[in-house]
Amino acid sequence: MTTASPFVRRLRAIADAVPAILLAAMFVCFIIQVFMRYVIDSPVGWTVEVCVIAWLWILLWGQSVSAEETDEIRFDIVYGSVRPEVRRWFRVVFSLLLVGIYLWSLPALWDYVTFMKIQETSYLDIPFSWVYSAALVFSAVSILRYLWIFWNAARNRDSGLGTADDIGRKDFSE
């Protein structure tokens, strides 16, 4: 990402900071909960609620927005054993398949998230539609990500995806 504009690098840094901030919030809530339960002897429930919501957002935001393709864990026994041209076709087929699945499920996901506005969390009274909107972000960004992979593979551009061995060699040789 060294060729990206300063604006894009700043957006990327902000996107990467979101899971870190949420993890810090989880840690603070954990400390508050331990203190309130064992020192004050008056446990509070809102800390658990914050931790659950933050964890959901960390997982979905982190995988869709912050993670890069090289960060993903792949079962690449077959992928790594075939020629680069076949790998390119794997990327074409599987990216189209995943885009299709995400697009097919998006209306039902939208219906579910918007339906959940009728219910709120127990302690913080946050509408569940806000909590579960992370799933919409995940789906939308995943669609864009796999469209980008498809576009690069269809144009026969190397997306930088090697096998796990290739990635490991690059990381250790630097």
SULVEN-V640965 format. One record per backbone hydrogen bond with DSSP energy under -1.0 kcal/mol. CO is the residue of the C=O (numbers start at 1). NH is the residue of the N-H. Records with the same first field share a line. If there is no record, write none. Layout:
# SULVEN-V640965
CO->NH  NH
This chain:
# SULVEN-V640965
1->4
5->9
6->10
7->11
8->12
9->13
10->14
11->15
12->16
13->17
14->18
17->21
18->22
19->23
20->24
21->25
22->26
23->27
24->28
25->29
26->30
27->31
28->32
29->33
30->34
31->35
32->36
33->37
34->38
35->39  40
36->42
45->49
46->50
47->51
48->52
49->53
50->54
51->55
52->56
53->57
54->58
55->59
56->60
57->61
58->62
59->63
60->64
61->65  66
62->67
68->71
69->72
74->76
76->80
83->87
84->88
85->89
86->90
87->91
88->92
89->93
90->94
91->95
92->96
93->97
94->98
95->99
96->100
97->101
98->102
99->103
100->104
101->105
102->106
105->109
106->110
107->111
108->112
109->113
110->114
111->115
112->116
114->117
115->118
116->119
119->128
126->121
127->130  131
128->132
132->135
133->137
134->138
135->139
136->140
137->141
138->142
139->143
140->144
141->145
142->146
143->147
144->148
145->149
146->150
147->151
148->152
149->153
150->154
151->155
152->157
153->156
163->167
164->168
165->169
166->170
167->171
168->172
169->173
